[in-house]
Amino acid sequence: MSYEQLFTLLIPEWIILGAGLLLLALDLGVLRKKALAVRMKIAVCIAIVGLLGAFAWTLRMSHTSRISMWDGMLVQDQLTLLGQQVVLIISVVIMLISAQARFTAHVGEYFLLLLLSTIGMLFLVASEHLLVIFISLELLSLSLYILTAFNKQSVFSAEAALKYFLFGGMSAAFMLFGLSLIFGASGELNLNAIAAKLKGAPLDPLVAVAIIMIVVGFGFKVAAVPFHLWAPDTYQGAPLPAAAFIASGSKVASFFILTKVLLVGFAGIEGSAAGRHWVHGWMPLVASIAAASMLLGNLAAVAQKSVRRLLAYSAIAQAGYILIGLLANDQNAIMSVLYYISTYAITVIGAFSVLSVLGDTPQHDRLPALAGFAKREPLLSFCMLIFMLSLAGIPPLAGFFRKFYVFAAALSTSSGNLGLLWLVVAALALSTVSLYYYLQVLKQIYVIPGQDHPGYSRSTISLRLITLILAAAVLILGLVPGIFLDRARPAAAALVRP
C-alpha cells in the first residue's frame, strides 16, 4: 500500500481538517471584530462546505472493493462508508443548529472542536485495529469534554464537563487495560486476527477479564447501565448543540465500533444469553447490561422534570434496545442495529433542535416551560410530536420499525428456540412505560396552557426548515425503511466475514 493510496483513503479527514483550520484562521484574524452572528454564519458555511465535500468523496468511493491498510489500521468497505456518511450528515445538522447559538464568542475554536470530533468519529468507524480505535476514541472524547464546558457563563456546563471528564478518564483506563490484556492473550491488535487466535479455545480467565474491561469502556461511551451516571448531567448542562452532538454522533460512532469489536474481534467466544442456558462469553454480560439499561432508563425517565434529563434517561433505555440487536449476532441483526442507531440519531437531534427555541438555561429546560408551546410554535410542536412518538415506537414512524427489526432479529436467533424471548418481552413491557413519559412532554405542549416568558425566542426560518426536514426523515424512514435498509444490507454483509 503506497502513501498515495493512504492519502486518497484519508481525503475526507483532510478536507474536514482543512476546513477547520481555515475557519479558525479567518475567525482569529479577519473576523474578530465582526458581529457574533456574522462570525457564526461564516464559520457554519465553511464547516458545512468541508463536511459536504467529505460526504461527496465517500459517495464517490461507495462502489470500491474492500481496502485494508497496515493490519487493519484503516479499512474501507461498505460498513465504513455507511458509518462515515451517517456521521457526516449528523455533523452537518449540528452545524446548522449551532448557527443559532450565542453562548460563546470563541467561534473558531468551537467549530474546530466540532470538526475534530467528527474526524475522531470517522477514524473510529474506519478501523479494525485496537490501537487506532483507542486513539480515535480519545480524540473524540477530549473534544467532547471541552465542548461540554464551552458555555463559560454557566456553572452547570462546567459541572457537567467535570463529571463527563472524570467518568470518561476512568472508562478510558478500564478500556486500555482490557485492550492490553487482549493483546497479551492473543499477541494481535487486528480484530480478525484476535478472533482467529481466540476462537475454538476455552474461555481463558484473562480473556474474560479483558472482555469485562472493554465492555465497561464502551458501556460508558454508549451510556449503558451502570456506566450511565455522566449522561443526565451532561445532556442537561452542556451547550445545546454539544449535547445534541453527544446524544447522536458520539452514540452512532460508539455503537458502530462496539458492533465491530464484539462481532468481529470476539467472534467465537460469544457464549449464550438464551433463557436459563447461559454460556460464558460476552453475550451474558451484554444481556445483563441491556436489561438493566432498559429497566433503569425507562423508570428513571418517568420521574424527570427536566426535558433534557428525560432525553438522557431515554437514551440509556435506547442503548438497552440496541444491545439486544447485538445479541442476535447475524446479518439481519446487524442491519437492524445500523437502522436503529441511525434513525435514533436523527430523531434525538430533531428533539434538541426544538428545545433550542426555549433557551439554554436550566429554568427553560423544565417540562412546564413547554406549556402552551403549540400556540407559539405550531410547526415545531408538530415536529416534536413526531419525534416523541417515534422515540416511543409508535407506527408508522421510524421508531416503531427500528424496534420491530431488532426484536424480530433477536427472536429469529438461538437456533429457533426463542432463547432471547425473555429480553424481548422485557423490552416490550418497558416500551409501554416509555410511552407515559413521552406523552408527558406532548401533554405540556398541546394540553397545558402557558404564557410567554422573557427567555423564549422566536424560531428562525432556518431552524424551522431543519427541524421539518428531520421530522420528514423520521416519517419517510418509517414508511419506506428500504431507503436505508437497502444501503445497510451490503454494509452488514461486509461485517459478517469468515
C-alpha positions as CSV (number, residue, x, y, z in Angstrom):
1,M,0.0,0.0,0.0
2,S,1.6,3.3,-1.2
3,Y,1.4,6.6,0.6
4,E,-0.6,7.9,-2.4
5,Q,-3.3,5.3,-1.6
6,L,-3.1,6.3,2.1
7,F,-3.6,10.0,1.2
8,T,-6.6,9.0,-1.0
9,L,-8.1,6.9,1.8
10,L,-7.9,9.9,4.2
11,I,-9.2,12.6,1.8
12,P,-12.5,13.1,3.9
13,E,-10.4,13.7,7.0
14,W,-8.0,16.0,5.2
15,I,-11.0,18.1,3.8
16,I,-12.6,18.5,7.2
17,L,-9.3,19.3,8.9
18,G,-8.5,21.9,6.2
19,A,-12.0,23.5,6.7
20,G,-11.4,23.6,10.5
21,L,-8.0,25.3,10.2
22,L,-9.4,27.8,7.6
23,L,-12.3,28.9,9.7
24,L,-10.1,29.2,12.8
25,A,-7.6,31.4,10.9
26,L,-10.4,33.6,9.5
27,D,-12.1,34.0,12.8
28,L,-9.0,34.8,14.7
29,G,-7.5,37.1,12.0
30,V,-10.1,38.7,9.8
31,L,-13.5,38.3,11.5
32,R,-12.6,39.0,15.1
33,K,-14.2,42.5,15.1
34,K,-17.3,41.4,13.2
35,A,-20.6,40.8,14.9
36,L,-21.0,37.4,16.6
37,A,-23.9,36.5,14.3
38,V,-21.8,37.2,11.2
39,R,-18.9,35.1,12.5
40,M,-21.2,32.3,13.3
41,K,-22.7,32.2,9.8
42,I,-19.4,32.3,8.1
43,A,-18.0,29.6,10.3
44,V,-21.0,27.4,9.7
45,C,-20.8,27.9,5.9
46,I,-17.1,26.9,5.9
47,A,-17.7,23.9,8.1
48,I,-20.6,22.6,6.1
49,V,-18.7,23.0,2.8
50,G,-16.0,20.9,4.3
51,L,-18.4,18.2,5.6
52,L,-20.3,18.1,2.3
53,G,-17.0,17.8,0.4
54,A,-16.1,14.8,2.6
55,F,-19.5,13.3,2.2
56,A,-19.3,13.6,-1.6
57,W,-15.9,11.8,-1.5
58,T,-17.5,8.9,0.5
59,L,-20.2,8.6,-2.1
60,R,-17.6,8.5,-4.9
61,M,-15.9,5.6,-3.1
62,S,-19.1,3.7,-2.5
63,H,-18.5,1.2,-5.3
64,T,-14.9,0.3,-4.5
65,S,-13.9,-3.1,-3.1
66,R,-12.7,-3.6,0.5
67,I,-9.4,-2.0,1.3
68,S,-7.4,-2.7,4.5
69,M,-4.1,-0.9,5.3
70,W,-1.4,-1.7,7.9
71,D,-3.0,-4.6,9.7
72,G,-6.5,-3.1,9.7
73,M,-5.5,0.4,11.0
74,L,-7.5,1.9,8.2
75,V,-10.3,0.0,6.5
76,Q,-12.7,1.0,3.7
77,D,-15.7,-1.1,3.0
78,Q,-19.4,-0.7,2.7
79,L,-19.8,-0.6,6.5
80,T,-17.1,2.0,6.9
81,L,-18.6,4.2,4.2
82,L,-22.1,4.0,5.6
83,G,-20.9,4.8,9.1
84,Q,-18.9,7.8,7.8
85,Q,-21.9,9.1,5.8
86,V,-24.2,8.9,8.8
87,V,-21.7,10.7,11.0
88,L,-21.2,13.5,8.3
89,I,-24.9,14.0,7.9
90,I,-25.3,14.3,11.7
91,S,-22.4,16.8,11.8
92,V,-23.9,19.0,9.1
93,V,-27.2,19.2,11.1
94,I,-25.3,20.1,14.3
95,M,-23.5,22.9,12.5
96,L,-26.8,24.3,11.3
97,I,-28.3,24.1,14.8
98,S,-25.1,25.8,16.1
99,A,-25.7,28.8,13.9
100,Q,-28.5,29.8,16.2
101,A,-26.2,29.6,19.4
102,R,-24.9,32.6,21.2
103,F,-23.3,31.0,24.3
104,T,-19.7,31.7,23.3
105,A,-17.6,34.4,21.5
106,H,-14.9,31.8,20.7
107,V,-16.4,30.8,17.4
108,G,-13.4,29.5,15.6
109,E,-12.3,27.3,18.5
110,Y,-15.9,25.9,19.0
111,F,-16.4,24.9,15.3
112,L,-12.8,23.5,15.1
113,L,-13.6,21.2,18.1
114,L,-16.8,20.1,16.4
115,L,-14.9,19.2,13.3
116,L,-12.1,17.4,15.3
117,S,-14.9,15.4,17.0
118,T,-16.1,14.4,13.5
119,I,-12.7,13.4,12.4
120,G,-12.4,11.2,15.5
121,M,-15.7,9.5,14.6
122,L,-14.6,9.0,11.0
123,F,-11.4,7.3,12.1
124,L,-13.3,5.3,14.7
125,V,-15.7,3.7,12.2
126,A,-12.9,3.1,9.7
127,S,-10.5,1.0,11.8
128,E,-10.2,-2.6,12.9
129,H,-7.0,-2.1,14.9
130,L,-7.2,-1.8,18.7
131,L,-4.6,1.0,18.9
132,V,-6.3,3.2,16.3
133,I,-9.7,2.5,17.9
134,F,-8.4,3.7,21.3
135,I,-6.7,6.8,19.9
136,S,-9.8,7.7,17.9
137,L,-12.0,7.3,20.9
138,E,-9.7,9.7,22.9
139,L,-9.7,12.3,20.1
140,L,-13.5,12.2,20.1
141,S,-13.8,12.2,23.9
142,L,-11.3,15.0,24.6
143,S,-13.1,17.2,22.0
144,L,-16.5,16.5,23.6
145,Y,-15.2,17.2,27.1
146,I,-14.2,20.7,26.1
147,L,-17.4,21.3,24.1
148,T,-19.4,20.4,27.2
149,A,-17.6,23.1,29.2
150,F,-17.8,25.7,26.4
151,N,-20.6,27.8,28.0
152,K,-18.4,29.8,30.4
153,Q,-21.4,31.7,31.7
154,S,-23.0,28.5,33.1
155,V,-21.8,26.7,36.2
156,F,-23.9,23.7,35.1
157,S,-21.8,23.5,32.0
158,A,-18.6,23.4,34.0
159,E,-20.0,20.8,36.4
160,A,-21.3,18.6,33.6
161,A,-17.9,18.8,31.8
162,L,-16.0,17.8,35.0
163,K,-18.3,14.8,35.6
164,Y,-18.0,13.8,31.9
165,F,-14.2,14.1,32.1
166,L,-13.8,12.1,35.3
167,F,-16.1,9.3,34.2
168,G,-14.5,9.3,30.8
169,G,-11.0,9.1,32.1
170,M,-11.9,6.2,34.3
171,S,-13.6,4.4,31.4
172,A,-10.6,5.0,29.2
173,A,-8.4,3.4,31.9
174,F,-10.6,0.3,32.0
175,M,-10.7,0.0,28.2
176,L,-6.9,0.4,27.8
177,F,-6.3,-2.2,30.5
178,G,-8.8,-4.6,28.7
179,L,-7.1,-4.0,25.3
180,S,-3.7,-4.7,26.8
181,L,-5.0,-8.0,28.2
182,I,-6.4,-9.0,24.8
183,F,-3.1,-8.2,23.2
184,G,-1.3,-10.2,25.8
185,A,-3.6,-13.2,25.3
186,S,-3.6,-13.2,21.5
187,G,-0.5,-11.3,20.5
188,E,-2.6,-9.4,18.0
189,L,-4.1,-6.0,17.6
190,N,-6.2,-6.6,14.5
191,L,-9.8,-7.7,15.3
192,N,-9.9,-10.5,12.7
193,A,-6.5,-11.8,13.9
194,I,-7.7,-11.7,17.5
195,A,-10.8,-13.7,16.7
196,A,-8.7,-16.3,14.8
197,K,-6.4,-16.7,17.9
198,L,-9.2,-16.9,20.5
199,K,-11.8,-18.9,18.5
200,G,-12.3,-22.5,19.5
201,A,-10.3,-22.4,22.7
202,P,-12.0,-22.5,26.2
203,L,-12.6,-19.0,27.6
204,D,-9.4,-18.1,29.4
205,P,-9.9,-16.1,32.7
206,L,-7.5,-13.5,31.3
207,V,-9.7,-13.0,28.2
208,A,-12.8,-13.0,30.4
209,V,-11.4,-10.1,32.5
210,A,-10.4,-8.3,29.2
211,I,-14.0,-8.6,27.9
212,I,-15.4,-7.1,31.1
213,M,-12.9,-4.2,30.9
214,I,-13.6,-3.5,27.3
215,V,-17.4,-3.7,27.8
216,V,-17.0,-1.3,30.7
217,G,-15.2,1.2,28.5
218,F,-17.7,1.0,25.7
219,G,-20.6,1.0,28.2
220,F,-19.6,4.5,29.2
221,K,-19.5,5.7,25.6
222,V,-23.0,4.4,24.8
223,A,-24.4,5.4,28.3
224,A,-25.5,1.9,29.3
225,V,-26.2,1.0,32.9
226,P,-24.2,1.0,35.2
227,F,-21.9,3.3,33.3
228,H,-24.5,6.0,32.6
229,L,-24.0,8.4,35.5
230,W,-22.4,11.1,33.4
231,A,-25.3,11.2,30.8
232,P,-28.1,13.1,32.6
233,D,-25.8,15.9,33.9
234,T,-24.0,16.2,30.5
235,Y,-27.3,16.3,28.5
236,Q,-28.6,19.0,30.8
237,G,-25.5,21.1,31.4
238,A,-23.7,21.1,28.1
239,P,-24.5,23.8,25.5
240,L,-27.5,22.5,23.5
241,P,-25.6,21.8,20.2
242,A,-22.9,20.0,22.1
243,A,-25.5,17.9,24.0
244,A,-27.2,17.1,20.7
245,F,-23.9,16.0,19.2
246,I,-23.1,13.8,22.2
247,A,-26.6,12.3,22.1
248,S,-26.4,11.5,18.3
249,G,-23.0,11.4,16.6
250,S,-21.0,10.1,19.5
251,K,-23.5,7.4,20.1
252,V,-23.6,6.3,16.5
253,A,-19.8,6.1,16.2
254,S,-19.5,4.2,19.5
255,F,-22.1,1.6,18.6
256,F,-20.5,1.2,15.1
257,I,-17.2,0.3,16.7
258,L,-18.8,-1.7,19.5
259,T,-20.5,-3.8,16.9
260,K,-17.2,-4.5,15.2
261,V,-15.3,-5.3,18.4
262,L,-17.9,-7.8,19.7
263,L,-19.0,-9.4,16.4
264,V,-15.6,-9.5,14.7
265,G,-12.9,-9.3,17.4
266,F,-14.7,-11.6,19.9
267,A,-16.2,-14.0,17.3
268,G,-16.2,-17.5,18.6
269,I,-16.3,-16.5,22.3
270,E,-19.8,-15.2,22.3
271,G,-21.2,-17.6,24.8
272,S,-25.0,-17.5,25.1
273,A,-27.7,-15.5,26.9
274,A,-30.5,-17.8,25.8
275,G,-33.1,-18.3,28.6
276,R,-31.7,-20.2,31.5
277,H,-28.9,-21.8,29.4
278,W,-26.3,-19.2,29.8
279,V,-22.8,-20.0,28.5
280,H,-19.7,-17.9,29.5
281,G,-18.8,-15.3,26.9
282,W,-19.6,-11.7,26.1
283,M,-23.3,-12.3,25.5
284,P,-24.4,-12.9,29.1
285,L,-22.6,-9.7,30.1
286,V,-24.2,-7.6,27.4
287,A,-27.6,-9.1,28.0
288,S,-27.4,-8.2,31.7
289,I,-26.4,-4.6,30.8
290,A,-29.2,-4.4,28.2
291,A,-31.8,-5.5,30.7
292,A,-30.5,-3.1,33.4
293,S,-30.4,-0.2,30.9
294,M,-33.9,-0.7,29.7
295,L,-35.2,-1.0,33.3
296,L,-33.4,1.9,34.9
297,G,-33.6,4.2,31.9
298,N,-37.3,3.9,31.5
299,L,-38.2,4.0,35.2
300,A,-35.9,7.0,35.9
301,A,-37.2,8.9,33.0
302,V,-40.8,8.8,34.5
303,A,-39.6,10.9,37.4
304,Q,-37.8,13.6,35.4
305,K,-38.9,17.3,35.3
306,S,-36.1,18.3,33.0
307,V,-36.7,17.6,29.3
308,R,-33.0,17.1,28.6
309,R,-32.6,14.7,31.6
310,L,-35.7,12.9,30.3
311,L,-34.0,12.5,26.9
312,A,-30.8,11.3,28.7
313,Y,-32.6,8.5,30.6
314,S,-34.5,7.7,27.3
315,A,-31.1,7.4,25.6
316,I,-30.0,4.9,28.3
317,A,-33.1,2.8,27.7
318,Q,-32.5,3.0,23.9
319,A,-29.0,1.7,24.4
320,G,-30.5,-1.4,26.0
321,Y,-32.7,-1.9,23.0
322,I,-29.8,-1.6,20.6
323,L,-27.7,-4.1,22.6
324,I,-30.5,-6.7,22.0
325,G,-29.7,-6.4,18.3
326,L,-26.0,-7.2,19.0
327,L,-27.0,-10.3,20.9
328,A,-28.9,-11.6,17.9
329,N,-25.5,-11.7,16.1
330,D,-26.4,-12.3,12.4
331,Q,-26.6,-10.3,9.2
332,N,-30.2,-9.3,9.8
333,A,-29.4,-8.2,13.3
334,I,-26.5,-6.1,12.2
335,M,-28.7,-4.4,9.6
336,S,-31.4,-3.7,12.2
337,V,-28.8,-2.2,14.6
338,L,-27.5,0.1,11.8
339,Y,-31.0,1.2,11.1
340,Y,-31.8,1.7,14.8
341,I,-28.8,3.9,15.7
342,S,-29.1,6.0,12.5
343,T,-32.8,6.7,12.8
344,Y,-32.5,7.3,16.6
345,A,-29.7,9.9,15.9
346,I,-32.0,11.8,13.5
347,T,-34.9,11.7,16.0
348,V,-32.9,12.9,19.0
349,I,-31.3,15.8,17.1
350,G,-34.7,16.9,16.0
351,A,-35.9,16.9,19.6
352,F,-32.9,19.0,20.6
353,S,-33.5,21.4,17.7
354,V,-37.0,22.1,19.0
355,L,-35.7,22.6,22.6
356,S,-33.2,25.3,21.2
357,V,-36.1,27.7,21.0
358,L,-36.8,27.6,24.7
359,G,-33.4,28.8,25.7
360,D,-30.2,27.3,27.1
361,T,-30.7,27.7,30.8
362,P,-32.0,25.2,33.5
363,Q,-35.3,27.0,34.1
364,H,-36.1,26.8,30.4
365,D,-35.4,23.1,30.4
366,R,-38.2,22.3,32.8
367,L,-41.3,20.4,31.5
368,P,-43.6,23.4,32.4
369,A,-41.6,25.6,30.0
370,L,-43.2,23.7,27.2
371,A,-46.7,24.7,28.3
372,G,-48.6,26.5,25.5
373,F,-45.7,25.8,23.1
374,A,-48.2,24.6,20.4
375,K,-49.7,28.1,20.2
376,R,-46.4,29.9,19.9
377,E,-44.7,27.4,17.6
378,P,-47.3,25.2,15.9
379,L,-44.9,23.8,13.3
380,L,-42.1,22.9,15.8
381,S,-44.7,21.4,18.1
382,F,-45.9,19.1,15.3
383,C,-42.3,18.1,14.7
384,M,-41.9,17.4,18.4
385,L,-45.0,15.3,18.2
386,I,-43.3,13.1,15.5
387,F,-40.0,12.9,17.4
388,M,-41.6,11.9,20.7
389,L,-44.0,9.3,19.2
390,S,-41.0,7.9,17.2
391,L,-39.0,7.5,20.4
392,A,-41.9,5.8,21.9
393,G,-42.1,3.4,19.0
394,I,-45.5,4.3,17.5
395,P,-46.2,3.3,13.9
396,P,-45.7,4.2,11.1
397,L,-42.7,6.2,12.3
398,A,-39.1,5.0,12.2
399,G,-39.0,4.4,15.9
400,F,-41.6,1.6,15.6
401,F,-39.8,-0.2,12.8
402,R,-36.3,0.0,14.3
403,K,-37.6,-1.7,17.4
404,F,-39.6,-4.2,15.3
405,Y,-36.5,-5.2,13.3
406,V,-34.3,-5.5,16.4
407,F,-36.8,-7.7,18.3
408,A,-37.6,-9.8,15.2
409,A,-33.9,-10.4,14.7
410,A,-33.5,-11.4,18.3
411,L,-36.4,-13.9,18.1
412,S,-35.1,-15.5,14.9
413,T,-31.8,-16.5,16.5
414,S,-30.7,-19.1,19.0
415,S,-31.4,-22.0,16.7
416,G,-35.1,-21.2,16.6
417,N,-35.7,-21.8,20.3
418,L,-36.6,-18.2,21.1
419,G,-33.7,-18.0,23.6
420,L,-33.8,-14.2,23.8
421,L,-37.5,-14.1,24.3
422,W,-37.1,-13.1,27.9
423,L,-35.2,-10.0,26.9
424,V,-37.6,-9.1,24.1
425,V,-40.6,-9.4,26.5
426,A,-38.9,-7.2,29.0
427,A,-38.2,-4.7,26.2
428,L,-41.8,-4.6,25.1
429,A,-43.1,-4.2,28.6
430,L,-40.7,-1.3,29.3
431,S,-41.6,0.3,26.0
432,T,-45.1,0.8,27.3
433,V,-43.6,2.6,30.3
434,S,-41.7,4.9,27.9
435,L,-44.9,5.9,26.3
436,Y,-46.0,7.6,29.5
437,Y,-43.1,10.0,29.8
438,Y,-43.0,10.8,26.2
439,L,-46.7,11.7,26.4
440,Q,-46.0,13.9,29.3
441,V,-43.9,16.1,27.0
442,L,-46.7,16.3,24.5
443,K,-49.2,17.0,27.2
444,Q,-47.3,20.1,28.2
445,I,-47.1,21.2,24.5
446,Y,-50.7,20.6,23.5
447,V,-52.9,20.5,26.6
448,I,-51.4,22.7,29.4
449,P,-52.0,26.4,28.7
450,G,-48.9,28.6,29.0
451,Q,-47.7,32.2,28.6
452,D,-44.7,33.9,27.1
453,H,-41.5,34.0,29.1
454,P,-38.7,36.5,28.7
455,G,-36.3,33.7,27.8
456,Y,-38.3,32.5,24.8
457,S,-37.1,33.4,21.4
458,R,-39.0,33.0,18.2
459,S,-37.7,30.3,15.9
460,T,-35.9,31.3,12.7
461,I,-36.9,30.2,9.3
462,S,-33.7,28.1,9.0
463,L,-34.4,26.3,12.3
464,R,-38.0,25.5,11.3
465,L,-36.7,24.2,8.0
466,I,-34.0,22.0,9.6
467,T,-36.5,20.6,12.1
468,L,-39.1,20.0,9.5
469,I,-36.6,18.1,7.3
470,L,-35.6,15.9,10.3
471,A,-39.3,15.2,11.1
472,A,-39.9,14.3,7.4
473,A,-36.9,11.9,7.5
474,V,-38.3,10.2,10.6
475,L,-41.6,9.7,8.9
476,I,-40.2,8.7,5.5
477,L,-37.7,6.2,7.0
478,G,-40.7,4.6,8.8
479,L,-43.0,4.5,5.8
480,V,-40.2,3.4,3.4
481,P,-37.4,1.8,5.6
482,G,-36.0,0.2,2.5
483,I,-34.4,3.5,1.6
484,F,-31.9,2.9,4.4
485,L,-32.0,-0.9,4.7
486,D,-31.1,-1.5,1.1
487,R,-27.9,0.5,1.8
488,A,-27.4,-1.2,5.2
489,R,-27.6,-4.8,3.8
490,P,-24.3,-4.8,2.0
491,A,-22.7,-3.0,4.9
492,A,-23.9,-5.7,7.3
493,A,-22.7,-8.4,4.8
494,A,-19.2,-6.7,4.9
495,L,-19.1,-7.3,8.7
496,V,-20.1,-10.9,8.5
497,R,-16.9,-12.4,7.3
498,P,-15.3,-15.8,7.8
